[in-house]
Amino acid sequence: MDGYSKIAKLFRERENVVPLKIEVATVIADFPDIKLMLDNNKIVLDKDELLFSSAVLKDHQREYVSKYDGRLSDQRTIIFKDYNIKLNDEVLVLPLYDNQKYFVLDKVVKL
């Protein structure tokens, strides 16, 4: 294969890259054996195919500073004792580059 053919091949491969996009999924089985179904194509993902943000998991700790009359009064840590996502919740998921694992970003909240 000559140099021009190699360059043309590289350009063709580059044009066919599918961009990653955030998707919505629904929780169809609860923890500890959680399963999600992608809303756009009904593919079911089990826990071995999922990675989670700590904010959606049990025992997540979050620090906050409370204010009183415009002044800082104290700093505390909240520990969430239950899971942030439950059965039938919608979550945002981001497929990793190979679409073999999905990263669960956060819970979807509708106003």
C-alpha positions in Angstrom: 0.0 0.0 0.0 1.5 3.3 -1.0 1.5 6.5 1.2 -1.5 8.0 -0.5 -3.6 4.9 0.1 -2.5 4.8 3.8 -3.5 8.5 4.3 -6.9 7.9 2.5 -7.5 4.9 4.7 -6.8 6.9 7.9 -9.2 9.7 6.8 -11.9 7.1 6.1 -11.5 5.5 9.5 -11.6 9.0 11.1 -14.9 9.9 9.3 -16.7 6.8 10.7 -16.1 7.5 14.3 -19.4 7.6 16.2 -19.5 10.4 18.8 -20.3 9.5 22.4 -23.6 10.9 23.7 -25.4 11.0 27.0 -28.4 8.8 27.1 -31.4 8.3 29.4 -32.0 4.9 31.0 -34.6 3.6 33.4 -33.9 1.6 36.5 -35.7 -1.8 36.0 -34.1 -3.7 38.9 -33.0 -2.2 42.2 -29.7 -2.6 44.1 -27.7 -4.8 44.7 -28.4 -6.4 41.3 -29.3 -3.2 39.5 -30.3 -3.2 35.9 -31.0 -0.3 33.5 -32.8 -0.2 30.2 -31.7 2.4 27.7 -34.8 4.4 26.7 -33.8 4.9 23.0 -33.3 1.2 22.1 -34.5 -0.9 25.0 -31.1 -2.6 25.6 -30.8 -3.9 29.2 -27.5 -3.2 31.1 -26.7 -5.2 34.2 -24.4 -4.1 37.1 -21.3 -5.6 35.4 -21.7 -3.2 32.6 -22.2 -0.1 34.8 -19.9 2.3 36.6 -21.4 4.8 39.0 -20.8 8.3 40.2 -20.5 8.3 43.9 -23.4 10.8 44.2 -25.9 8.1 43.3 -24.6 5.4 45.7 -25.5 4.5 49.3 -23.3 6.1 52.0 -22.3 9.0 49.8 -20.9 11.8 51.9 -21.4 15.5 51.0 -20.1 18.5 52.9 -22.0 21.7 53.1 -21.6 25.1 54.8 -24.7 26.7 56.3 -25.1 30.5 56.4 -27.0 32.5 59.0 -27.7 36.2 58.4 -25.2 36.2 55.7 -22.4 34.9 57.9 -21.0 31.4 57.9 -22.3 29.5 60.9 -20.9 26.0 60.5 -19.7 23.3 58.2 -21.3 19.8 58.3 -21.1 16.5 56.5 -24.3 14.8 55.3 -24.2 11.0 54.8 -26.9 9.6 52.6 -27.9 6.2 54.0 -30.0 5.0 51.1 -29.3 4.9 47.3 -30.0 8.1 45.4 -31.5 6.0 42.5 -34.4 3.5 42.9 -36.6 1.3 40.8 -38.3 3.2 37.9 -36.0 6.3 38.2 -34.5 7.7 35.1 -30.7 8.2 35.0 -28.2 9.8 32.7 -25.7 7.4 31.3 -22.6 7.9 29.1 -21.3 5.0 27.1 -17.5 4.5 27.3 -15.6 4.5 24.0 -16.2 0.8 23.4 -19.9 0.8 24.3 -19.2 -2.2 26.6 -19.6 -0.2 29.8 -21.8 2.8 30.7 -21.0 5.4 33.3 -24.1 6.4 35.4 -23.8 10.1 35.9 -26.8 11.2 37.9 -30.6 10.9 38.5 -32.9 12.7 36.1 -35.3 15.1 37.9 -38.3 16.6 36.1 -39.8 19.9 37.2 
